[in-house]
């Protein structure tokens, strides 16, 4: 199989970060007199950035956060999360094994995430995943972010990939929309953090786990070869 350019979302796709994101959000809530939100409930609150997560946390625990207070809450969140970024976060099952085989097969890989770049890099380093990726672009790397297709296309460019053989792996409607906007196939994992039904995303493929990713990518590569 001719190598592909594989672009991965981070939170909810490569790494189960919900426990530590919940910890950071709850630290902000408790510091401001709110009750913590159970981690299981936080899973479907993440995926649109820290500010949105904070707003949702306040909304489900009482009065909405005041717009004038969000910047302060955000700084508290980032400080806490940065200090606890991998306390309980871990790669999803089989991620490391599959990435190892994909790299050995010659595929180029990168990360395109709406997490701030510094935090994304810190998380990958803490989990010893950095070596798999030729580029990591976060929400603040460019002046655009997902679902803007330029976030994805620039990731492919910086990782030395080929946009014509790119595939986006994600877990949310934002990832699927980004891939669609960039004109590349989207593989969506159903175990992620989206609040919506992945069947509605219009993805090229839906997977329940990493055990089926390599076969799915082989099928996509065959279609790309045939179309080319």
Number of C-alpha atoms within 10 A of each C-alpha: 12 12 17 24 23 24 28 24 25 25 24 24 24 26 20 22 24 25 19 21 28 25 23 24 29 23 19 24 20 12 12 11 9 17 16 19 18 12 17 11 12 20 20 16 22 24 24 15 14 22 17 14 21 24 19 17 25 22 12 13 14 10 9 13 15 10 8 8 9 15 12 10 22 20 14 17 23 19 13 18 21 17 10 16 24 21 13 13 19 19 18 17 14 13 18 17 11 16 19 14 12 20 15 11 13 13 16 23 26 26 29 29 28 26 22 16 19 15 15 24 19 15 22 23 13 15 16 11 17 18 12 18 18 16 21 25 27 24 19 14 17 12 8 14 20 21 19 16 20 17 23 30 21 17 27 29 14 13 20 15 23 16 19 14 18 27 26 26 27 29 28 27 22 18 28 27 19 25 28 19 15 19 15 20 22 26 25 28 24 19 16 24 22 20 13 11 10 21 12 9 20 15 22 17 18 21 16 12 16 20 14 12 20 14 11 17 19 15 13 21 19 14 11 16 12 8 7 7
